[in-house]
Amino acid sequence: MNNRAVAVNAASVDVLIRISIESTQPLAGTAAVKGNDPLRFDGWLELLRVISELVAAAPSGGEDADGR
């Protein structure tokens, strides 16, 4: 068993993601961050993809969520 720890040097960034569920069977809706157009998702995997995209597009550690 190999127990290696990986050090990650990353800044902490707060991201508020608003998710709007239009239906639960099947799951469908939109997700967005303030100031951006909502991204549509259909299904749980699409929801995870959209959340991942929104987090990846978040401002770097030098800015806050409002771009300051």
Distance bins in CASP14 RR format, pairs under 12 A and 6 or more apart:
PFRMAT RR
TARGET T0000
AUTHOR 0000-0000-0000
RMODE 2
METHOD distances of the structure
MODEL  1
9 61 0 0 0 0 0 1 0 0 0 0 0
10 55 0 0 0 0 0 1 0 0 0 0 0
10 58 0 0 0 0 0 1 0 0 0 0 0
10 60 0 0 0 0 1 0 0 0 0 0 0
10 61 0 0 0 0 1 0 0 0 0 0 0
11 58 0 0 0 0 0 1 0 0 0 0 0
11 59 0 0 0 0 1 0 0 0 0 0 0
11 60 1 0 0 1 0 0 0 0 0 0 0
11 61 1 1 0 0 0 0 0 0 0 0 0
11 62 1 0 0 1 0 0 0 0 0 0 0
11 63 0 0 0 0 1 0 0 0 0 0 0
11 64 0 0 0 0 0 1 0 0 0 0 0
12 58 0 0 0 0 0 1 0 0 0 0 0
12 59 0 0 0 0 0 1 0 0 0 0 0
12 60 0 0 0 0 0 1 0 0 0 0 0
12 61 1 0 0 1 0 0 0 0 0 0 0
12 62 0 0 0 0 0 1 0 0 0 0 0
12 64 0 0 0 0 0 1 0 0 0 0 0
13 33 0 0 0 0 0 1 0 0 0 0 0
13 54 0 0 0 0 0 1 0 0 0 0 0
13 55 0 0 0 0 1 0 0 0 0 0 0
13 56 0 0 0 0 0 1 0 0 0 0 0
13 57 0 0 0 0 0 1 0 0 0 0 0
13 58 1 0 1 0 0 0 0 0 0 0 0
13 59 1 0 0 1 0 0 0 0 0 0 0
13 60 1 0 0 1 0 0 0 0 0 0 0
13 61 1 0 1 0 0 0 0 0 0 0 0
13 62 0 0 0 0 1 0 0 0 0 0 0
13 63 0 0 0 0 1 0 0 0 0 0 0
13 64 0 0 0 0 1 0 0 0 0 0 0
13 65 1 0 0 1 0 0 0 0 0 0 0
13 67 0 0 0 0 0 1 0 0 0 0 0
14 33 0 0 0 0 0 1 0 0 0 0 0
14 34 0 0 0 0 0 1 0 0 0 0 0
14 55 0 0 0 0 0 1 0 0 0 0 0
14 58 0 0 0 0 1 0 0 0 0 0 0
14 59 0 0 0 0 1 0 0 0 0 0 0
14 61 0 0 0 0 1 0 0 0 0 0 0
14 63 0 0 0 0 0 1 0 0 0 0 0
14 64 1 0 0 1 0 0 0 0 0 0 0
14 65 1 0 1 0 0 0 0 0 0 0 0
14 66 0 0 0 0 0 1 0 0 0 0 0
14 67 0 0 0 0 0 1 0 0 0 0 0
15 31 0 0 0 0 0 1 0 0 0 0 0
15 32 0 0 0 0 0 1 0 0 0 0 0
15 33 1 0 0 1 0 0 0 0 0 0 0
15 34 0 0 0 0 1 0 0 0 0 0 0
15 36 0 0 0 0 0 1 0 0 0 0 0
15 51 0 0 0 0 1 0 0 0 0 0 0
15 52 0 0 0 0 0 1 0 0 0 0 0
15 53 0 0 0 0 0 1 0 0 0 0 0
15 54 1 0 0 1 0 0 0 0 0 0 0
15 55 1 0 1 0 0 0 0 0 0 0 0
15 56 0 0 0 0 1 0 0 0 0 0 0
15 57 0 0 0 0 1 0 0 0 0 0 0
15 58 1 0 1 0 0 0 0 0 0 0 0
15 59 0 0 0 0 1 0 0 0 0 0 0
15 60 0 0 0 0 0 1 0 0 0 0 0
15 61 0 0 0 0 0 1 0 0 0 0 0
15 63 0 0 0 0 0 1 0 0 0 0 0
15 64 0 0 0 0 0 1 0 0 0 0 0
15 65 1 0 0 1 0 0 0 0 0 0 0
15 66 0 0 0 0 0 1 0 0 0 0 0
15 67 0 0 0 0 0 1 0 0 0 0 0
16 31 0 0 0 0 0 1 0 0 0 0 0
16 32 0 0 0 0 1 0 0 0 0 0 0
16 33 1 0 0 1 0 0 0 0 0 0 0
16 34 1 0 0 1 0 0 0 0 0 0 0
16 35 0 0 0 0 0 1 0 0 0 0 0
16 36 0 0 0 0 0 1 0 0 0 0 0
16 51 0 0 0 0 0 1 0 0 0 0 0
16 54 0 0 0 0 1 0 0 0 0 0 0
16 55 0 0 0 0 0 1 0 0 0 0 0
16 58 0 0 0 0 1 0 0 0 0 0 0
16 64 0 0 0 0 0 1 0 0 0 0 0
16 65 1 0 0 1 0 0 0 0 0 0 0
16 66 0 0 0 0 0 1 0 0 0 0 0
17 30 0 0 0 0 0 1 0 0 0 0 0
17 31 1 0 1 0 0 0 0 0 0 0 0
17 32 1 0 0 1 0 0 0 0 0 0 0
17 33 1 0 1 0 0 0 0 0 0 0 0
17 34 0 0 0 0 1 0 0 0 0 0 0
17 36 0 0 0 0 0 1 0 0 0 0 0
17 38 0 0 0 0 0 1 0 0 0 0 0
17 39 0 0 0 0 1 0 0 0 0 0 0
17 41 0 0 0 0 0 1 0 0 0 0 0
17 47 0 0 0 0 0 1 0 0 0 0 0
17 48 0 0 0 0 0 1 0 0 0 0 0
17 50 0 0 0 0 1 0 0 0 0 0 0
17 51 1 0 0 1 0 0 0 0 0 0 0
17 52 0 0 0 0 0 1 0 0 0 0 0
17 53 0 0 0 0 0 1 0 0 0 0 0
17 54 1 0 1 0 0 0 0 0 0 0 0
17 55 1 0 0 1 0 0 0 0 0 0 0
17 56 0 0 0 0 0 1 0 0 0 0 0
17 57 0 0 0 0 0 1 0 0 0 0 0
17 58 0 0 0 0 1 0 0 0 0 0 0
17 65 0 0 0 0 0 1 0 0 0 0 0
18 29 0 0 0 0 0 1 0 0 0 0 0
18 30 0 0 0 0 1 0 0 0 0 0 0
18 31 1 0 0 1 0 0 0 0 0 0 0
18 32 1 0 1 0 0 0 0 0 0 0 0
18 33 1 0 0 1 0 0 0 0 0 0 0
18 34 1 0 0 1 0 0 0 0 0 0 0
18 35 0 0 0 0 0 1 0 0 0 0 0
18 36 0 0 0 0 0 1 0 0 0 0 0
18 38 0 0 0 0 1 0 0 0 0 0 0
18 39 0 0 0 0 0 1 0 0 0 0 0
18 50 0 0 0 0 0 1 0 0 0 0 0
18 51 0 0 0 0 0 1 0 0 0 0 0
18 54 0 0 0 0 1 0 0 0 0 0 0
19 27 0 0 0 0 0 1 0 0 0 0 0
19 28 0 0 0 0 0 1 0 0 0 0 0
19 29 1 0 0 1 0 0 0 0 0 0 0
19 30 1 0 0 1 0 0 0 0 0 0 0
19 31 1 0 1 0 0 0 0 0 0 0 0
19 32 0 0 0 0 1 0 0 0 0 0 0
19 33 0 0 0 0 0 1 0 0 0 0 0
19 38 0 0 0 0 1 0 0 0 0 0 0
19 39 0 0 0 0 0 1 0 0 0 0 0
19 40 0 0 0 0 0 1 0 0 0 0 0
19 41 0 0 0 0 1 0 0 0 0 0 0
19 46 0 0 0 0 0 1 0 0 0 0 0
19 47 1 0 0 1 0 0 0 0 0 0 0
19 48 0 0 0 0 0 1 0 0 0 0 0
19 50 0 0 0 0 1 0 0 0 0 0 0
19 51 0 0 0 0 1 0 0 0 0 0 0
19 54 0 0 0 0 1 0 0 0 0 0 0
20 27 0 0 0 0 0 1 0 0 0 0 0
20 28 0 0 0 0 1 0 0 0 0 0 0
20 29 1 0 1 0 0 0 0 0 0 0 0
20 30 1 0 1 0 0 0 0 0 0 0 0
20 31 1 0 0 1 0 0 0 0 0 0 0
20 32 0 0 0 0 1 0 0 0 0 0 0
20 38 1 0 0 1 0 0 0 0 0 0 0
20 39 0 0 0 0 0 1 0 0 0 0 0
20 40 0 0 0 0 0 1 0 0 0 0 0
20 41 0 0 0 0 0 1 0 0 0 0 0
20 47 0 0 0 0 0 1 0 0 0 0 0
20 50 0 0 0 0 0 1 0 0 0 0 0
21 27 1 0 0 1 0 0 0 0 0 0 0
21 28 1 0 0 1 0 0 0 0 0 0 0
21 29 1 0 1 0 0 0 0 0 0 0 0
21 30 0 0 0 0 1 0 0 0 0 0 0
21 31 0 0 0 0 1 0 0 0 0 0 0
21 40 0 0 0 0 0 1 0 0 0 0 0
21 41 0 0 0 0 1 0 0 0 0 0 0
21 42 0 0 0 0 0 1 0 0 0 0 0
21 43 0 0 0 0 0 1 0 0 0 0 0
21 44 0 0 0 0 0 1 0 0 0 0 0
21 47 0 0 0 0 1 0 0 0 0 0 0
22 28 1 0 1 0 0 0 0 0 0 0 0
22 29 1 0 1 0 0 0 0 0 0 0 0
22 30 1 0 0 1 0 0 0 0 0 0 0
22 31 0 0 0 0 0 1 0 0 0 0 0
22 38 0 0 0 0 0 1 0 0 0 0 0
22 40 0 0 0 0 1 0 0 0 0 0 0
22 41 0 0 0 0 1 0 0 0 0 0 0
22 42 0 0 0 0 1 0 0 0 0 0 0
22 43 0 0 0 0 0 1 0 0 0 0 0
22 47 0 0 0 0 0 1 0 0 0 0 0
23 29 1 0 0 1 0 0 0 0 0 0 0
23 30 0 0 0 0 0 1 0 0 0 0 0
23 41 0 0 0 0 0 1 0 0 0 0 0
23 42 0 0 0 0 1 0 0 0 0 0 0
23 43 0 0 0 0 1 0 0 0 0 0 0
24 43 0 0 0 0 1 0 0 0 0 0 0
24 44 0 0 0 0 0 1 0 0 0 0 0
24 47 0 0 0 0 0 1 0 0 0 0 0
25 42 0 0 0 0 0 1 0 0 0 0 0
25 43 0 0 0 0 0 1 0 0 0 0 0
25 44 0 0 0 0 0 1 0 0 0 0 0
26 41 0 0 0 0 0 1 0 0 0 0 0
26 42 1 0 0 1 0 0 0 0 0 0 0
26 43 1 0 1 0 0 0 0 0 0 0 0
26 44 0 0 0 0 1 0 0 0 0 0 0
26 45 0 0 0 0 0 1 0 0 0 0 0
26 46 0 0 0 0 0 1 0 0 0 0 0
26 47 0 0 0 0 0 1 0 0 0 0 0
27 40 0 0 0 0 0 1 0 0 0 0 0
27 41 1 0 0 1 0 0 0 0 0 0 0
27 42 1 0 0 1 0 0 0 0 0 0 0
27 43 1 0 1 0 0 0 0 0 0 0 0
27 44 1 0 1 0 0 0 0 0 0 0 0
27 45 0 0 0 0 1 0 0 0 0 0 0
27 46 0 0 0 0 1 0 0 0 0 0 0
27 47 1 0 0 1 0 0 0 0 0 0 0
27 48 0 0 0 0 0 1 0 0 0 0 0
27 50 0 0 0 0 0 1 0 0 0 0 0
28 40 1 0 0 1 0 0 0 0 0 0 0
28 41 1 0 0 1 0 0 0 0 0 0 0
28 42 1 0 1 0 0 0 0 0 0 0 0
28 43 1 0 0 1 0 0 0 0 0 0 0
28 44 0 0 0 0 0 1 0 0 0 0 0
28 46 0 0 0 0 1 0 0 0 0 0 0
28 47 0 0 0 0 1 0 0 0 0 0 0
28 50 0 0 0 0 0 1 0 0 0 0 0
29 38 0 0 0 0 1 0 0 0 0 0 0
29 39 0 0 0 0 1 0 0 0 0 0 0
29 40 1 0 0 1 0 0 0 0 0 0 0
29 41 1 0 1 0 0 0 0 0 0 0 0
29 42 1 0 0 1 0 0 0 0 0 0 0
29 43 0 0 0 0 1 0 0 0 0 0 0
29 44 0 0 0 0 0 1 0 0 0 0 0
29 46 0 0 0 0 1 0 0 0 0 0 0
29 47 0 0 0 0 1 0 0 0 0 0 0
29 50 0 0 0 0 1 0 0 0 0 0 0
30 36 0 0 0 0 0 1 0 0 0 0 0
30 37 0 0 0 0 1 0 0 0 0 0 0
30 38 1 1 0 0 0 0 0 0 0 0 0
30 39 1 0 0 1 0 0 0 0 0 0 0
30 40 1 0 1 0 0 0 0 0 0 0 0
30 41 1 0 0 1 0 0 0 0 0 0 0
30 42 0 0 0 0 0 1 0 0 0 0 0
30 46 0 0 0 0 0 1 0 0 0 0 0
30 47 0 0 0 0 1 0 0 0 0 0 0
30 50 0 0 0 0 1 0 0 0 0 0 0
30 51 0 0 0 0 0 1 0 0 0 0 0
30 54 0 0 0 0 0 1 0 0 0 0 0
31 37 0 0 0 0 0 1 0 0 0 0 0
31 38 1 0 0 1 0 0 0 0 0 0 0
31 39 1 0 1 0 0 0 0 0 0 0 0
31 40 0 0 0 0 1 0 0 0 0 0 0
31 41 1 0 0 1 0 0 0 0 0 0 0
31 42 0 0 0 0 0 1 0 0 0 0 0
31 43 0 0 0 0 0 1 0 0 0 0 0
31 46 0 0 0 0 1 0 0 0 0 0 0
31 47 1 0 0 1 0 0 0 0 0 0 0
31 48 0 0 0 0 0 1 0 0 0 0 0
31 49 0 0 0 0 1 0 0 0 0 0 0
31 50 1 0 1 0 0 0 0 0 0 0 0
31 51 1 0 0 1 0 0 0 0 0 0 0
31 52 0 0 0 0 0 1 0 0 0 0 0
31 53 0 0 0 0 1 0 0 0 0 0 0
31 54 1 0 0 1 0 0 0 0 0 0 0
31 55 0 0 0 0 0 1 0 0 0 0 0
31 57 0 0 0 0 0 1 0 0 0 0 0
32 38 1 1 0 0 0 0 0 0 0 0 0
32 39 1 0 0 1 0 0 0 0 0 0 0
32 40 0 0 0 0 0 1 0 0 0 0 0
32 41 0 0 0 0 0 1 0 0 0 0 0
32 50 0 0 0 0 1 0 0 0 0 0 0
32 51 0 0 0 0 0 1 0 0 0 0 0
32 53 0 0 0 0 0 1 0 0 0 0 0
32 54 1 0 0 1 0 0 0 0 0 0 0
32 57 0 0 0 0 0 1 0 0 0 0 0
33 39 0 0 0 0 1 0 0 0 0 0 0
33 50 0 0 0 0 0 1 0 0 0 0 0
33 51 0 0 0 0 0 1 0 0 0 0 0
33 53 0 0 0 0 0 1 0 0 0 0 0
33 54 1 0 1 0 0 0 0 0 0 0 0
33 55 0 0 0 0 1 0 0 0 0 0 0
33 56 0 0 0 0 0 1 0 0 0 0 0
33 57 1 0 0 1 0 0 0 0 0 0 0
33 58 1 0 0 1 0 0 0 0 0 0 0
33 59 0 0 0 0 1 0 0 0 0 0 0
33 65 1 0 0 1 0 0 0 0 0 0 0
33 66 0 0 0 0 0 1 0 0 0 0 0
33 67 0 0 0 0 0 1 0 0 0 0 0
34 54 0 0 0 0 0 1 0 0 0 0 0
34 58 0 0 0 0 0 1 0 0 0 0 0
34 59 0 0 0 0 0 1 0 0 0 0 0
34 64 0 0 0 0 0 1 0 0 0 0 0
34 65 1 0 0 1 0 0 0 0 0 0 0
34 66 1 0 0 1 0 0 0 0 0 0 0
34 67 0 0 0 0 0 1 0 0 0 0 0
35 54 0 0 0 0 0 1 0 0 0 0 0
35 57 0 0 0 0 0 1 0 0 0 0 0
35 59 0 0 0 0 0 1 0 0 0 0 0
35 65 0 0 0 0 1 0 0 0 0 0 0
35 66 0 0 0 0 1 0 0 0 0 0 0
35 67 0 0 0 0 0 1 0 0 0 0 0
36 50 0 0 0 0 0 1 0 0 0 0 0
36 53 0 0 0 0 0 1 0 0 0 0 0
36 54 1 0 0 1 0 0 0 0 0 0 0
36 57 1 0 0 1 0 0 0 0 0 0 0
36 58 0 0 0 0 0 1 0 0 0 0 0
36 59 0 0 0 0 0 1 0 0 0 0 0
36 65 0 0 0 0 0 1 0 0 0 0 0
37 50 0 0 0 0 0 1 0 0 0 0 0
37 54 0 0 0 0 0 1 0 0 0 0 0
37 57 0 0 0 0 0 1 0 0 0 0 0
38 50 0 0 0 0 1 0 0 0 0 0 0
38 53 0 0 0 0 0 1 0 0 0 0 0
38 54 0 0 0 0 1 0 0 0 0 0 0
39 46 0 0 0 0 1 0 0 0 0 0 0
39 47 0 0 0 0 1 0 0 0 0 0 0
39 48 0 0 0 0 0 1 0 0 0 0 0
39 49 0 0 0 0 1 0 0 0 0 0 0
39 50 1 0 1 0 0 0 0 0 0 0 0
39 51 0 0 0 0 1 0 0 0 0 0 0
39 52 0 0 0 0 0 1 0 0 0 0 0
39 53 1 0 0 1 0 0 0 0 0 0 0
39 54 1 0 0 1 0 0 0 0 0 0 0
39 55 0 0 0 0 0 1 0 0 0 0 0
39 56 0 0 0 0 0 1 0 0 0 0 0
39 57 0 0 0 0 0 1 0 0 0 0 0
40 46 0 0 0 0 1 0 0 0 0 0 0
40 47 0 0 0 0 0 1 0 0 0 0 0
40 49 0 0 0 0 0 1 0 0 0 0 0
40 50 1 0 0 1 0 0 0 0 0 0 0
40 53 0 0 0 0 0 1 0 0 0 0 0
41 47 1 0 1 0 0 0 0 0 0 0 0
41 48 0 0 0 0 1 0 0 0 0 0 0
41 49 1 0 0 1 0 0 0 0 0 0 0
41 50 1 0 1 0 0 0 0 0 0 0 0
41 51 0 0 0 0 1 0 0 0 0 0 0
41 52 0 0 0 0 0 1 0 0 0 0 0
41 53 0 0 0 0 0 1 0 0 0 0 0
41 54 0 0 0 0 0 1 0 0 0 0 0
42 49 0 0 0 0 0 1 0 0 0 0 0
42 50 0 0 0 0 0 1 0 0 0 0 0
43 49 0 0 0 0 1 0 0 0 0 0 0
43 50 0 0 0 0 1 0 0 0 0 0 0
44 50 0 0 0 0 0 1 0 0 0 0 0
44 51 0 0 0 0 0 1 0 0 0 0 0
45 51 0 0 0 0 0 1 0 0 0 0 0
45 52 0 0 0 0 0 1 0 0 0 0 0
46 52 0 0 0 0 0 1 0 0 0 0 0
46 53 0 0 0 0 0 1 0 0 0 0 0
47 53 0 0 0 0 0 1 0 0 0 0 0
47 54 0 0 0 0 0 1 0 0 0 0 0
48 54 0 0 0 0 0 1 0 0 0 0 0
48 55 0 0 0 0 0 1 0 0 0 0 0
49 55 0 0 0 0 0 1 0 0 0 0 0
49 56 0 0 0 0 0 1 0 0 0 0 0
50 56 0 0 0 0 0 1 0 0 0 0 0
50 57 0 0 0 0 0 1 0 0 0 0 0
51 57 0 0 0 0 0 1 0 0 0 0 0
51 58 0 0 0 0 0 1 0 0 0 0 0
52 58 0 0 0 0 0 1 0 0 0 0 0
54 65 0 0 0 0 0 1 0 0 0 0 0
55 65 0 0 0 0 0 1 0 0 0 0 0
57 65 0 0 0 0 0 1 0 0 0 0 0
58 64 0 0 0 0 0 1 0 0 0 0 0
58 65 1 0 0 1 0 0 0 0 0 0 0
58 66 0 0 0 0 0 1 0 0 0 0 0
58 67 0 0 0 0 0 1 0 0 0 0 0
59 65 1 0 0 1 0 0 0 0 0 0 0
59 66 0 0 0 0 1 0 0 0 0 0 0
59 67 1 0 1 0 0 0 0 0 0 0 0
59 68 0 0 0 0 1 0 0 0 0 0 0
60 67 0 0 0 0 0 1 0 0 0 0 0
61 67 0 0 0 0 0 1 0 0 0 0 0
61 68 0 0 0 0 0 1 0 0 0 0 0
62 68 0 0 0 0 1 0 0 0 0 0 0
END
